[in-house]
Amino acid sequence: LGNGTRLRPSPGTAEPPLAEFAAGTVFVPDFLVDGGLANGSRRWLGGWAKTKRGTEFGYISETVLGPLTRIEAR
């Protein structure tokens, strides 16, 4: 992930992020949310990540991923 990538409680939420990550953090999503435009992105990745409160489920906009970091399961 890029520096300052935010893990959000839900796609497009105005709530504070659950966590922010430093550059180089690896995030392996559980699934892809593909739907309406939310917070500037139509595609969100859902998955578990360590936050200050423990391990929490959240969402990261797919727009923060570089072209070589995206992996799709078949």
Secondary structure, 3 states (H helix, E strand, C coil): CCCCEEEECCCCCCCCCCEEECCCCCCCCCEEEEEEEECCEEEEEEEEEEECCEEEEEEEEHHHCCCCCCCCCC
